[in-house]
Amino acid sequence: MQKDEEVLEELRRIRKALEPKAAPPAAAPKGMWGEFMDFISKYKVLGLAVGFILGLYLGNLVQALVKDLIMPIIGLAVPGLGNLATYVVTVMSQAFGVGDFLVALITFLIVAFVVFLIVKITKKWGID
């Protein structure tokens, strides 16, 4: 009987040793500067800012490419169309300026494709 109690006591000690311990609470940053630095590092704000700024200028670059290079080429390829951005469709007495929409659509498709390529390349390199 004593042997059984020794075994049970040993099992209780093993169970207690295997129970997960609560993680110690993280120390709160001290002061406004510490909280700010914690915010910057925790939410990766600098990376977001850099990505936003680069995306903004990439969009401007692609918009210039589409308006100044691609649209004139399309205008040359389609007889009678000087500039796609000024293309207007007239229905009855109403004029619909669809040219600007087509320019914005082509710009969006190019930007989306460039972003797709960037994501694909970064995943291949192991950058997330």
C-alpha angles and dihedrals in degrees: 000000000000090000090056092051091049090052091048091049091050090050090051090053091049091049091049091049091051096049110110114253121227114254114248112255114263114252111252115238113258119238132347094294092053092049090048093051090047089052092049094050098038097051096031091233095168091056091049091049093050091047092049094049093046090047091051093053093041088056091050091048093051091045090055090047092052097043098041103033114015099041094052089050090052088047090055092046095051111062115232094016112108100176125004091210090066095047112133129188115207119207113182102314098334123097117210114199099211095159096085090048091052090049091050091047093051090046091051092049092051093047091047090051092049091049089048090053092048092051091046093050094046091050089050090052091048096247114139 
